[in-house]
Each structure stands twice: as structure tokens, then as C-alpha cells.
């Protein structure tokens, strides 16, 4: 199981996928959003950490005060180049346009945004924005609750020109084998719409802990048996190789200090999504000064 297939078996998502939908009726699992925007910041050497958290928090504050519909989750790279991703979810392109209008109609917030962008320039050596649309047929059991996620892995595929059928067959085989094996695999797939190379597909997978990655590896044997053993794996590898000309997978950690999430996220996991600053933790840990007794509080000579 090499190249494309080894990535496909562990895919999932929802990262930004249910950000907007999670705030809706929790009794029915919502579908991932139709549109996501991914802003990538390639960070300058030594420019990550708390200083970047404080700078990026300006965008969280502006979005919150503007009451924007598009919530976003910030991710810090654990593989590849040092970079931050900001994944924003929208139910439609119209909703994205409406969010932009909220800033345009508020000169004060627009000015704040301009200043925040200048400050952020101290940390980013390059910024790129890509827009993707949801593909239900290439997704598999998208997660309906990501309030407790801590990591996201993102798999990127480039479909060979003229070979969408083979890529589709590859995904279908992987989904069927996962179903038969009863694996925990789950992902949401998105196709590039703007800002990137054509025929690009991404699959995003949330993780509550990195132990889930260990579980994916351990389930590899069951997956191979479900698809038909060595012969089935060879067939899968051939089909996927015909459909995709390249693929890779990257791992990211969720950064709550740079994320703008719905209130439902905060209520579900307040210690994570609204972490206290070290200063406030130190202040709360400091013992309160003892109240003076009436005798100690009496003025000198008051006997």
C-alpha cells in the first residue's frame, strides 16, 4: 500500500468542516460546509510562539466584534515548513460576501484590520489563500463533532489530467474496504475552486489525540484483508497510481489562541478553546491578602 493509497486509508476531516454547522441542531449530524477558505502563512524563522499568538489574536477580536458568520480554526504545522493555516467555513459564497460587507460597513474595524495586517507582516514571509468546495462523493463519514479535536492531518492529491474516473474508482475502493473492515476512518474531501493548481483535492482529518494515528496504522492489516489481501492491494495501488500523479500528507496542531470558534465549541471544551493567559493564571494562583481584623484595622490611639 504505497503512494496515494497509504494516505487515503487514514483520511478524514471536519476541521472547518462543521464550524458553522456545529452551532445548529445537534440532534442531526450536519454536513460539512460547502465552501472553505484556507489562508497559509509561511512563518519567518523564530517568529512562531506567543508573540505570533498575540498578533493573530487581533483578527479573532475583529471577527468577533463584527459578528462574522465564517468561523475559523488556526493550525500550526508539525511537519513540512513552519507555517500557520487558518481554515474558515462558509455555507455558501454569498455568506462569505456578507462577512466582507460587515467589515466594509464599519470604518473603525476596517482600520483595525489594516493595522493588524501590518503587524502580522512581521511574522509572515509569505501569505497564500485557496478556496475549496465540498465533494460529498469523495468523503467518508465526516465527523459531526470536532469540539474536542487537537490535531488535523491534511492529505493533498493532484489528479492526473483526464483521469478523474480512475481517481474516483480509487476513492470508491478505499471507502468500501474501510466499511468492510469496520475501521475508524473518516474524512471530508474538497476540490480546489480558486487560488491553486487545478485538479487539486484535499482531505482533512481531525484527531482528538495522536493515539488515533497509531490506531490507523494498526488497522492497516484489517484494511488489506478487506480489500482482498496482497492481490487486492496491488490492484488498489495500480488504480490509485493511474488516478493521481502526486500526493502527500501533513500534520498540524490546533491553536486555540488564534482560532475564532462558535460559542458551542467554548461551552463544550472551555479550558482548551479559551485558555487563560499565564499572567491571569499567576494572578488566580496568588493567595489573596488576609483581611485585617477589626483590631488591626483600628486607627492608632483609638483605645
LOVO-802128 format. One line per 4 residues: number of its first residue (from 1); their letters; for each residue z, x, y of N, C-alpha, C, O, CB. Coordinates in steps of 0.02 Angstrom, whole numbers. Atoms other than C-alpha are relative to their C-alpha. Glycine has a CB too. Layout:
REM LOVO-802128
NUM) A) Z X Y Z X Y Z X Y Z X Y Z X Y | ...
END
This chain:
REM LOVO-802128
1) XXXX) 0 43 -59 0 0 0 0 44 62 53 68 83 61 -48 0 | 6 -47 -55 -64 103 145 -32 -33 61 -52 -91 59 -41 61 -21 | 33 20 -61 -133 89 321 23 -69 23 83 -80 34 -76 0 -10 | -16 65 -27 -141 -92 378 50 -38 -42 95 -70 -15 -63 -41 8
5) XXXX) -41 43 42 -56 -169 228 74 17 4 115 -29 0 -23 5 -71 | -71 -18 -1 107 -72 240 33 -27 64 93 -39 64 9 76 -4 | -27 29 -61 128 -136 418 4 -76 -6 54 -106 14 -43 20 61 | 1 73 4 80 -315 382 58 -28 -40 83 -81 -22 -65 -22 -31
9) XXXX) -52 28 42 212 -338 247 67 -5 35 110 -42 13 7 41 -62 | -64 3 -34 353 -309 370 -1 -34 67 48 -32 103 26 69 9 | 6 27 -67 289 -402 523 42 -62 11 65 -94 -36 -72 -15 13 | -23 65 -23 363 -545 620 -7 -9 74 -53 18 104 71 -11 -20
13) XXXX) -16 2 -71 416 -593 794 40 -59 20 71 -96 -19 -61 2 39 | -24 53 -41 477 -711 918 25 29 64 37 -9 111 54 -40 -34 | -30 -33 -57 540 -587 1045 -4 -43 61 43 -78 78 -32 65 13 | 5 48 -54 474 -675 1194 -20 -67 -28 -18 -117 7 -50 23 53
17) XXXX) 28 58 31 408 -800 1070 35 -65 11 3 -115 23 -5 11 -69 | -34 63 -9 544 -929 1084 45 1 61 91 -39 65 40 -18 -61 | -43 -4 -59 619 -880 1250 2 -66 37 55 -91 54 -25 55 47 | 2 63 -36 560 -1037 1336 19 -57 -47 57 -102 -28 -68 -12 30
21) XXXX) -10 55 46 562 -1148 1183 72 -5 -24 95 -59 -40 -46 6 -59 | -68 1 25 738 -1098 1130 45 -42 43 98 -65 20 27 70 -5 | -41 40 -44 805 -1190 1280 -11 -74 -10 22 -116 21 -14 18 73 | 15 70 13 732 -1352 1213 40 -26 -60 91 3 -77 -76 -9 -12
25) XXXX) -36 32 55 785 -1463 1068 7 48 -59 -42 70 -88 -37 -63 -22 | -14 -48 54 869 -1352 939 -7 -31 -69 -5 5 -118 69 30 9 | 4 33 65 851 -1483 801 -67 12 -34 -72 10 -95 13 -74 7 | 67 -13 28 665 -1446 778 -21 70 20 -26 85 79 -52 -54 25
29) XXXX) 21 -69 -17 610 -1264 765 -61 0 44 -113 -27 25 -14 40 -65 | 57 0 -46 497 -1234 914 -52 52 -18 -35 103 -49 24 11 72 | 51 -51 13 332 -1142 900 6 55 52 34 44 106 -70 -31 1 | 2 -52 -50 309 -976 989 -41 -23 60 -81 -69 53 -29 66 -29
33) XXXX) 38 20 -59 239 -988 1166 -74 17 -8 -92 62 -46 28 33 64 | 72 -11 5 52 -995 1190 -22 64 35 -73 94 17 -37 -59 29 | 20 -57 -41 48 -853 1317 59 48 8 115 26 22 -26 -22 69 | -50 -50 -17 145 -690 1332 -33 55 41 -90 74 29 33 29 -65
37) XXXX) 21 -57 -40 129 -552 1460 45 58 -19 106 51 -21 4 -15 78 | -38 -60 16 183 -376 1410 -13 53 53 -69 79 58 -17 26 -71 | 4 -54 -49 217 -254 1550 31 63 -30 88 61 -53 35 -19 68 | -24 -63 28 234 -74 1491 10 51 56 -35 64 95 -50 26 -53
41) XXXX) -15 -54 -46 318 59 1595 9 64 -39 54 70 -80 65 -16 42 | -9 -66 28 293 238 1540 49 37 46 34 47 105 -68 39 -7 | -53 -27 -41 452 322 1600 -6 75 10 -30 112 -33 67 -15 -32 | -3 -71 -15 469 490 1684 56 32 -39 105 -1 -57 9 12 76
45) XXXX) -50 -36 39 568 623 1592 68 -4 35 74 11 94 -21 73 -9 | -68 3 -27 754 595 1616 13 -61 44 65 -63 77 14 61 38 | -7 58 -44 729 428 1705 18 -65 -36 9 -119 -9 -64 -10 38 | -24 59 35 797 309 1573 76 -4 10 105 37 46 -19 1 -76
49) XXXX) -72 4 -3 977 253 1555 25 -47 55 -10 -92 76 28 68 11 | -33 47 -45 1098 172 1677 -35 -7 67 -37 -61 96 71 22 11 | 34 3 -65 1002 216 1835 -60 -47 -4 -73 -86 42 -22 70 23 | 57 45 9 848 128 1767 24 -71 -10 -8 -118 14 -43 22 -59
53) XXXX) -28 67 8 956 -19 1714 14 -33 68 -2 -91 78 65 2 -41 | -17 28 -65 1016 -41 1892 -63 -18 40 -65 -69 75 42 50 40 | 62 15 -36 840 -32 1962 -34 -62 -28 -55 -106 10 -48 60 -4 | 34 57 31 766 -154 1837 39 -65 8 10 -119 6 -11 13 -74
57) XXXX) -41 60 -10 912 -274 1864 -20 -37 63 -6 -97 70 74 19 3 | 23 33 -61 837 -310 2036 -51 -55 -17 -51 -108 14 -32 50 48 | 51 49 20 692 -401 1950 33 -60 -35 10 -117 -27 -53 32 -46 | -37 54 32 815 -502 1845 31 -45 53 27 -106 47 55 28 -47
61) XXXX) -32 38 -53 908 -555 2002 -51 -42 38 -39 -100 53 36 46 48 | 52 36 -37 748 -604 2093 -27 -59 -41 -36 -113 -14 -58 47 18 | 26 53 44 682 -705 1944 51 -57 -6 33 -115 -6 -16 27 -70 | -52 50 7 849 -794 1926 6 -43 63 11 -104 59 67 33 -16
65) XXXX) -7 37 -63 862 -842 2110 -63 -42 15 -58 -94 47 13 47 58 | 61 39 -8 681 -901 2109 -5 -56 -51 -47 -100 -46 -61 45 -5 | 0 50 55 722 -1005 1953 -67 -2 -35 -95 -55 -48 17 -71 28 | 64 -4 34 565 -944 1868 5 -24 -72 55 -14 -106 -27 72 2
69) XXXX) 2 28 67 515 -1028 1706 -11 55 -52 14 51 -108 -55 -52 -6 | 16 -54 47 450 -868 1625 57 48 -9 67 93 33 -62 37 22 | -54 -48 15 600 -781 1548 -30 61 -35 -84 57 -65 54 -33 -44 | 27 -60 32 579 -604 1485 56 41 -33 114 39 -12 -36 44 51
73) XXXX) -45 -45 36 660 -482 1365 -24 71 10 -84 86 3 5 -18 -76 | 16 -71 -10 666 -296 1401 13 39 -65 63 27 -99 42 30 58 | -6 -40 60 640 -171 1261 -6 74 18 -48 93 59 -55 -19 -52 | 3 -73 -9 674 17 1258 -27 32 -64 -5 15 -119 70 29 17
77) XXXX) 34 -29 58 566 124 1143 48 43 -41 89 80 -14 -59 42 22 | -36 -43 47 643 205 989 -49 44 -39 -29 85 -79 42 -43 -49 | 52 -41 30 477 280 933 -56 8 51 -61 -32 99 -27 -32 -68 | 54 -11 -47 325 349 1022 25 26 67 78 56 71 -39 -63 10
81) XXXX) -17 -23 -67 328 386 1208 61 -37 28 76 -93 8 -60 -10 47 | -56 32 -34 480 350 1315 -28 -54 47 -63 -38 94 44 52 41 | 28 54 -39 439 179 1387 44 -62 -7 83 -68 -53 -72 -15 -22 | -33 65 2 507 7 1425 -54 -54 -1 -105 -49 33 47 -9 62
85) XXXX) 44 59 2 421 -158 1383 38 -60 27 99 -67 17 -25 -14 -72 | -27 62 -25 450 -323 1470 -45 -56 -24 -102 -63 0 7 0 79 | 40 52 31 389 -471 1368 20 -68 30 77 -91 21 9 0 -78 | -13 63 -33 376 -633 1467 -38 -56 -37 -96 -48 -54 -21 2 74
89) XXXX) 29 55 37 344 -800 1382 -18 -58 46 21 -76 91 47 -24 -54 | 22 58 -38 246 -945 1455 -30 -52 -48 -64 -34 -96 -53 20 54 | 31 52 41 197 -1114 1379 -74 -8 15 -111 -38 -24 35 -66 9 | 70 7 -20 31 -1103 1472 -14 48 57 32 77 86 -17 -73 22
93) XXXX) 19 -41 -57 -66 -1004 1602 20 -35 65 36 -3 115 -75 14 0 | -20 38 -59 -26 -1143 1726 73 13 17 91 19 75 -11 -75 -11 | -70 -14 -11 160 -1111 1703 9 68 32 52 78 75 40 -4 -66 | -1 -67 -30 130 -928 1744 -19 -3 74 13 28 116 -47 49 -38
97) XXXX) 22 8 -70 37 -977 1902 56 -32 42 67 -12 99 -64 -43 3 | -54 34 -37 181 -1092 1953 57 49 16 87 45 69 26 -59 -40 | -51 -51 -13 304 -947 1935 -20 45 58 21 62 100 12 42 -63 | 24 -42 -55 197 -841 2050 7 -35 67 23 -4 118 -73 19 -11
101) XXXX) -5 39 -63 197 -980 2180 72 -3 25 83 -6 86 -26 -71 -11 | -70 1 -22 388 -983 2181 17 60 43 55 55 91 46 -3 -62 | -11 -60 -40 387 -805 2246 -40 -2 65 -15 16 118 -18 63 -40 | 43 3 -59 241 -833 2365 28 -45 55 19 -33 114 -70 -24 -20
105) XXXX) -27 48 -48 331 -979 2446 67 22 30 94 -11 74 9 -67 -33 | -65 -23 -24 489 -878 2477 -8 71 28 -2 120 -9 53 -1 -58 | 12 -66 -30 457 -734 2601 57 49 -12 45 109 -20 -12 -8 74 | -57 -44 12 633 -666 2576 -2 32 -68 8 92 -75 64 -38 9
109) XXXX) 3 -27 68 615 -649 2388 -62 44 -9 -59 94 -45 -2 -58 -51 | 61 -41 4 437 -582 2408 13 70 28 -10 120 0 -58 -33 38 | -17 -65 -30 504 -444 2521 46 40 -46 40 101 -53 33 -10 69 | -45 -33 47 642 -406 2396 -39 28 -59 -26 83 -83 54 -49 -26
113) XXXX) 42 -23 56 512 -394 2258 -38 63 18 -43 109 -22 -48 -55 -22 | 36 -60 -23 411 -270 2359 47 61 0 27 115 -23 -29 -11 71 | -48 -56 -1 566 -161 2385 20 21 -70 28 80 -84 63 -19 40 | -18 -16 69 611 -174 2201 -55 40 -34 -41 85 -74 15 -64 -40
117) XXXX) 57 -36 29 437 -115 2153 -2 73 24 -18 118 -15 -66 -35 16 | -2 -69 -27 453 37 2267 54 40 -35 44 98 -53 12 -1 76 | -56 -35 34 622 81 2190 -18 15 -72 -2 69 -98 63 -43 2 | 18 -10 70 553 59 2014 -50 56 -8 -54 88 -60 -28 -65 -30
121) XXXX) 48 -55 2 417 183 2056 31 68 -10 -2 115 -30 -40 1 63 | -35 -63 11 548 320 2049 10 14 -74 22 71 -94 68 -2 35 | -13 -7 71 565 289 1862 -63 -1 -43 -65 30 -96 47 -55 -22 | 61 9 41 390 244 1801 -55 46 23 -70 50 83 -23 -73 3
125) XXXX) 58 -41 -17 246 366 1793 -65 -39 -9 -117 -19 17 -1 63 -44 | 59 43 8 125 228 1739 24 -70 -20 75 -77 -54 -49 29 -53 | -16 69 16 128 38 1725 -63 -35 -22 -116 -27 8 33 -37 61 | 58 35 26 12 -71 1623 21 -71 -20 76 -82 -45 -30 38 -61
129) XXXX) -15 69 18 3 -260 1596 -55 -27 -45 -114 -19 -31 6 -44 64 | 47 32 46 -78 -350 1450 22 -72 -13 82 -87 -12 -4 40 -67 | -14 70 11 -90 -536 1414 -28 -19 -69 -85 -2 -86 -31 -44 56 | 19 19 67 -96 -611 1239 9 -75 -10 51 -107 23 41 39 -52
133) XXXX) -7 71 18 -120 -785 1166 17 -7 -74 -3 34 -115 -66 -39 16 | -27 10 68 -37 -852 1009 -53 -21 -50 -96 -62 -35 55 -53 2 | 45 18 55 -133 -861 844 43 -25 -58 74 14 -94 -44 61 -22 | -42 31 52 -46 -982 726 -22 20 -70 20 30 -114 -1 -75 7
137) XXXX) 26 -14 67 -160 -943 578 21 69 -25 29 79 -86 -76 -5 -1 | -19 -68 20 -110 -759 578 75 12 3 98 68 -8 -36 50 44 | -73 -5 -4 76 -794 600 31 -25 -65 0 -61 -103 27 -39 60 | -34 18 62 204 -818 462 74 -12 13 112 34 30 -9 56 -54
141) XXXX) -70 20 -9 369 -913 476 31 30 63 82 64 59 41 21 -60 | -30 -28 -62 401 -868 660 73 -22 6 90 -79 -8 -40 -22 62 | -71 13 -5 587 -858 692 13 -50 56 -18 -47 109 39 64 13 | -15 50 -50 661 -1006 787 64 16 39 82 -20 85 7 -67 -32
145) XXXX) -61 -18 -35 820 -917 843 3 76 7 15 111 -42 63 -26 -37 | -3 -72 -11 816 -744 921 57 19 48 57 73 77 -67 26 28 | -55 -12 -47 975 -758 1022 43 59 -20 77 88 22 43 -62 6 | -43 -55 24 1060 -626 914 -40 62 -19 -14 106 -52 41 -23 -59
149) XXXX) 40 -58 19 917 -503 897 22 62 38 47 58 94 -75 -14 12 | -18 -64 -30 947 -320 933 -58 49 2 -59 96 42 58 31 -38 | 58 -45 4 781 -237 888 -63 -41 -9 -61 -98 -31 8 51 -60 | 66 31 10 596 -280 888 -48 53 -23 -53 106 8 -25 -35 65
153) XXXX) 54 -46 16 458 -194 794 -66 -35 14 -75 -94 -1 4 24 -74 | 65 27 -21 281 -218 856 -54 38 -37 -59 99 -33 -9 6 77 | 57 -28 35 129 -189 749 -64 -16 38 -74 -73 59 -4 -26 -73 | 61 7 -39 -39 -162 834 -60 13 -46 -63 64 -80 0 48 61
157) XXXX) 59 -7 42 -206 -188 747 -63 -5 43 -65 -43 92 -1 -54 -54 | 66 6 -32 -385 -161 805 -50 -21 -54 -66 16 -100 -21 68 33 | 46 28 49 -505 -272 709 -69 33 8 -93 43 63 -6 -77 9 | 67 -28 -2 -671 -194 663 -49 -52 28 -46 -110 10 -23 23 -71
161) XXXX) 50 45 -28 -813 -270 763 -41 -32 -55 -68 2 -98 -46 37 50 | 39 36 51 -896 -404 658 37 -10 -65 7 -32 -114 -63 36 -13 | -38 5 64 -757 -402 527 62 -43 7 113 -29 -24 19 70 -24 | -57 45 -6 -642 -543 581 15 -35 -66 72 -49 -82 -14 -52 55
165) XXXX) -11 33 65 -669 -626 411 43 42 -45 90 17 -76 -67 -15 -33 | -39 -44 44 -602 -475 318 72 6 25 119 9 -15 -33 69 -3 | -68 -3 -26 -453 -463 435 37 -64 -16 96 -62 -35 -1 13 76 | -30 65 17 -420 -648 411 19 -3 -74 72 -28 -91 -47 -57 18
169) XXXX) -15 -1 72 -431 -625 221 60 43 -15 101 27 -58 -62 25 -39 | -56 -45 9 -309 -480 232 66 -35 17 114 -33 -22 -8 63 44 | -61 35 -21 -180 -583 327 17 -56 -49 75 -66 -66 -8 -28 72 | -11 55 47 -203 -730 209 31 26 -65 77 -5 -92 -65 -36 -14
173) XXXX) -26 -28 61 -171 -620 57 73 22 8 114 12 -36 -43 60 -22 | -69 -23 -13 -15 -545 135 48 -59 6 103 -57 -22 3 42 64 | -43 59 -8 55 -715 183 14 -33 -67 70 -52 -82 -33 -51 47 | -8 31 66 25 -786 9 46 41 -45 86 13 -82 -68 -10 -33
177) XXXX) -43 -43 41 107 -636 -75 72 -3 24 118 -3 -18 -26 72 1 | -68 6 -26 258 -647 40 32 -65 -22 91 -68 -40 0 5 77 | -25 65 21 276 -831 -1 19 0 -74 72 -24 -93 -53 -54 13 | -13 -2 72 264 -800 -187 60 44 -17 98 28 -63 -62 26 -37
181) XXXX) -56 -46 13 388 -656 -180 65 -25 29 119 1 12 -16 69 28 | -60 25 -32 510 -756 -76 31 51 47 92 53 54 50 -20 -52 | -25 -53 -44 525 -613 48 25 -30 65 14 -88 81 -54 52 13 | -26 21 -65 611 -622 216 -49 12 57 -31 5 115 66 35 14
185) XXXX) 50 -15 -51 451 -576 308 -12 -59 46 -14 -116 24 -65 21 -32 | 15 51 -49 416 -673 468 -28 34 62 -2 86 83 63 -43 17 | 30 -30 -59 306 -638 618 -41 -51 39 -60 -103 13 -44 60 -21 | 46 39 -42 206 -712 761 -55 47 23 -41 102 48 38 -33 60
189) XXXX) 57 -41 -17 33 -645 794 -32 -23 65 -36 -83 79 -52 -1 -57 | 31 13 -64 -52 -633 963 -64 41 7 -67 98 -15 49 16 58 | 64 -34 -14 -230 -590 1015 -5 18 73 20 -18 116 -60 -45 -21 | 8 -23 -69 -274 -493 1172 -44 -50 38 -95 -73 13 -30 71 3
193) XXXX) 40 43 -44 -338 -601 1315 -23 38 61 -81 33 82 41 -62 22 | 16 -39 -59 -332 -484 1465 38 66 -1 93 71 -27 17 -39 64 | -35 -63 -14 -291 -304 1507 -3 52 -54 24 107 -45 68 -15 13 | 2 -48 54 -328 -217 1342 -66 0 -37 -111 -39 -21 56 -13 -48
197) XXXX) 61 -5 40 -460 -169 1216 -11 -63 -41 36 -89 -71 3 62 -46 | 16 60 39 -548 -316 1134 15 10 -74 18 66 -99 -72 -18 10 | -15 0 71 -510 -362 954 68 29 -16 80 52 -72 -54 39 -37 | -68 -24 12 -328 -309 975 45 -57 -19 45 -110 13 27 36 63
201) XXXX) -48 50 24 -196 -406 880 68 33 -5 73 90 -29 -22 -31 -68 | -68 -27 8 -8 -380 889 42 -50 -40 31 -110 -37 32 15 68 | -49 41 36 131 -444 777 69 27 17 81 87 10 -12 -1 -78 | -65 -22 -23 309 -438 840 54 -28 -45 53 -87 -64 13 -22 74
205) XXXX) -52 19 48 463 -443 729 69 15 27 84 72 45 -11 35 -66 | -69 -11 -23 643 -468 782 44 23 -57 31 8 -115 29 -64 31 | -48 -24 50 788 -384 693 70 -9 28 85 12 84 -13 75 -18 | -70 4 -21 971 -429 704 36 66 -11 85 81 23 36 -57 -39
209) XXXX) -26 -67 12 1009 -257 633 -54 40 -35 -101 12 -62 66 -2 -42 | 49 -43 32 914 -108 567 4 -4 -76 -40 21 -111 8 72 23 | -6 9 72 977 -151 393 -56 -46 -26 -73 -44 -85 68 -29 -19 | 55 43 20 839 -283 391 -62 40 -17 -102 20 -59 -15 -51 55
213) XXXX) 56 -43 16 712 -143 391 9 29 -69 -39 34 -108 -8 57 52 | -14 -23 68 797 -71 237 -17 -54 -51 -44 -39 -105 74 21 -6 | 15 55 46 780 -242 157 -74 -9 -10 -97 -22 -66 31 -65 26 | 73 4 6 594 -247 195 -27 52 -49 -70 37 -91 -33 9 69
217) XXXX) 22 -54 45 572 -80 108 18 -17 -72 -22 -7 -117 32 68 21 | -23 16 68 673 -138 -41 -41 -57 -31 -48 -59 -92 73 -20 1 | 39 56 26 566 -296 -56 -72 19 -15 -111 -22 -39 1 -57 50 | 68 -22 12 408 -192 -70 -22 -9 -73 -79 -27 -86 -8 72 19
221) XXXX) 16 6 71 416 -196 -261 -16 -73 -17 -64 -86 -54 57 26 -44 | 12 71 14 428 -386 -266 -67 -22 29 -104 -61 -1 57 -44 29 | 64 16 -31 281 -398 -146 -58 24 -43 -107 -12 -53 -4 31 70 | 53 -28 41 175 -284 -255 -10 -40 -64 -67 -52 -85 15 74 -18
225) XXXX) 5 41 61 215 -387 -410 -33 -67 16 -74 -92 -23 70 -11 -31 | 26 66 -18 174 -549 -318 -75 2 14 -110 -48 3 36 -27 61 | 71 -4 -18 3 -487 -263 -44 22 -59 -105 24 -54 -10 47 58 | 39 -17 59 -47 -429 -437 6 72 -22 -39 98 -55 -71 -14 12
229) XXXX) -12 -68 23 26 -257 -466 -47 51 33 -71 41 88 -9 3 -75 | 40 -55 -28 -72 -97 -441 -71 -22 17 -99 -2 69 -3 58 -49 | 68 23 -13 -241 -183 -454 -3 -45 62 -49 -40 102 -27 -38 -61 | -2 44 -57 -192 -315 -328 11 38 65 -17 21 117 55 -52 -9
233) XXXX) -13 -41 -60 -125 -185 -207 -63 38 21 -76 45 81 57 48 -13 | 61 -36 -16 -286 -87 -218 -51 -47 33 -85 -28 80 -30 31 -64 | 46 49 -30 -387 -245 -181 21 -16 71 -20 -21 116 -2 -64 -43 | -25 15 -66 -275 -285 -34 -15 56 49 -36 45 105 76 -13 -2
237) XXXX) 13 -58 -43 -293 -110 35 -73 3 20 -89 21 77 22 64 -35 | 71 0 -14 -482 -122 23 -18 -53 52 -54 -39 100 -40 -10 -64 | 15 55 -45 -490 -291 111 27 15 70 -8 6 120 29 -66 -26 | -30 -14 -65 -371 -239 249 -34 58 35 -42 59 96 76 14 -8
241) XXXX) 36 -56 -28 -462 -75 273 -67 -19 28 -90 10 78 -9 53 -52 | 64 24 -25 -625 -168 296 9 -40 64 -35 -41 108 -35 -43 -53 | -11 43 -58 -548 -285 424 28 35 60 16 13 117 46 -55 -19 | -33 -33 -55 -451 -162 530 -20 73 3 -20 108 -48 77 -6 -5
245) XXXX) 20 -70 -6 -509 4 599 58 46 17 54 107 8 -54 7 53 | -59 -40 -13 -336 62 653 61 -46 5 55 -105 18 -8 40 65 | -62 38 -5 -155 7 651 58 48 9 55 106 -12 11 -45 -62 | -61 -40 -6 17 71 698 58 -47 14 48 -105 31 -7 54 57
249) XXXX) -60 41 -11 195 8 715 50 39 41 59 99 30 30 -23 -67 | -49 -31 -43 328 45 846 65 -39 -1 64 -100 -10 -27 6 73 | -66 32 2 515 9 852 32 4 69 29 56 102 45 34 -53 | -31 5 -65 609 -48 1007 70 -30 -6 84 -68 -53 -42 -42 48
253) XXXX) -67 29 -4 790 -89 1051 2 -47 60 -25 -32 113 54 56 7 | -6 49 -54 830 -242 1155 48 27 53 102 53 37 24 -68 -27 | -43 -21 -55 902 -200 1327 22 -62 39 -17 -88 80 -38 50 47 | -21 62 -33 1006 -349 1388 8 7 75 0 -43 111 65 -24 -30
257) XXXX) -11 -9 -71 1041 -273 1559 -64 -7 41 -61 -20 101 31 69 13 | 64 7 -36 856 -280 1603 -36 -65 -19 -94 -74 -1 -44 59 -15 | 32 61 24 821 -450 1523 21 -61 40 77 -66 63 18 -11 -74 | -11 65 -34 806 -621 1605 -8 -55 -52 -64 -75 -67 -50 -10 61
261) XXXX) 2 46 56 851 -746 1470 30 -67 19 67 -72 68 38 29 -60 | -28 67 -14 892 -933 1465 75 -1 -10 104 42 -43 -34 -53 -44 | -72 8 8 1071 -993 1476 20 -8 -73 75 11 -93 25 -59 40 | -16 9 70 1062 -1039 1292 12 66 -36 53 70 -81 -57 -38 -35
265) XXXX) -11 -66 28 1050 -855 1249 69 26 17 105 52 -26 -54 50 24 | -64 -25 -24 1202 -812 1353 57 -37 -35 107 -6 -54 5 -8 76 | -52 39 33 1304 -954 1277 6 20 -74 61 20 -101 -16 -74 6 | -1 -17 71 1255 -901 1101 30 69 -13 61 80 -65 -70 -2 -28
269) XXXX) -24 -68 10 1299 -717 1125 17 32 67 -18 79 89 -54 43 -38 | -14 -23 -68 1382 -686 1294 17 74 5 0 106 54 57 -40 28 | -19 -71 -4 1452 -514 1253 -60 46 0 -58 101 27 46 18 -58 | 60 -41 3 1277 -450 1220 -44 -10 61 -65 38 94 -39 -14 -63
273) XXXX) 49 14 -53 1169 -538 1350 28 8 70 -10 18 117 -27 -69 -9 | -32 -10 -65 1294 -525 1492 56 52 -7 114 36 4 28 -67 29 | -52 -51 11 1384 -361 1457 34 18 65 4 19 119 -31 63 -31 | -37 -20 -59 1520 -308 1576 -17 72 17 -30 113 -27 77 -7 -11
277) XXXX) 11 -69 -21 1491 -152 1678 62 41 -17 116 14 -27 -16 4 76 | -57 -44 15 1601 -1 1643 54 -6 53 113 0 38 -24 72 -6 | -49 7 -54 1683 -25 1813 43 -62 -9 103 -60 0 -36 -1 67 | -38 62 8 1730 -205 1777 44 3 -62 99 -25 -63 -48 -60 -5
281) XXXX) -41 -9 60 1790 -159 1602 62 41 15 117 26 -9 -41 33 -56 | -57 -42 -18 1900 -24 1676 51 -39 41 111 -31 34 -23 62 38 | -44 40 -42 1968 -145 1804 40 -50 -40 99 -61 -28 -40 -36 54 | -35 50 41 2009 -277 1673 50 33 -47 99 2 -66 -49 -41 -39
285) XXXX) -45 -35 46 2090 -146 1562 61 28 36 112 43 4 -37 56 -36 | -55 -29 -38 2202 -81 1702 58 -50 4 48 -107 24 -24 18 71 | -56 46 0 2376 -157 1687 16 -23 71 13 16 118 62 31 -32 | -16 28 -67 2424 -271 1831 66 28 24 112 41 -14 3 -77 -3
289) XXXX) -62 -26 -29 2556 -207 1950 55 -52 -7 43 -112 4 -10 18 75 | -55 48 9 2726 -285 1916 18 -34 65 20 -2 118 62 34 -30 | -20 37 -60 2778 -420 2037 71 22 21 114 30 -22 -3 -76 -12 | -67 -20 -22 2928 -370 2144 51 -56 -12 37 -115 -3 0 19 74
293) XXXX) -55 49 9 3092 -454 2104 23 -22 68 11 13 118 60 31 -41 | -24 23 -66 3171 -556 2242 42 52 35 38 59 96 40 -64 -8 | -44 -49 -30 3299 -418 2269 -41 58 28 -27 83 83 51 26 -50 | 40 -56 -22 3167 -282 2281 -44 -19 59 -62 23 100 -44 25 -56
297) XXXX) 43 22 -54 3064 -388 2399 38 -14 65 7 -22 117 -37 -62 -21 | -39 14 -60 3208 -418 2520 -5 55 51 -10 113 33 72 -11 -19 | 5 -48 -53 3198 -333 2687 63 44 2 118 20 -14 -11 -35 67 | -59 -43 -7 3314 -182 2715 50 -32 48 32 -59 100 -20 70 24
301) XXX) -52 27 -43 3480 -236 2786 6 -75 -2 38 -105 41 -12 22 70 | -1 73 4 3456 -413 2732 61 -26 -35 66 -87 -44 -61 -26 -34 | -59 24 36 3625 -421 2640 44 -40 48 97 -65 27 40 59 -29
END
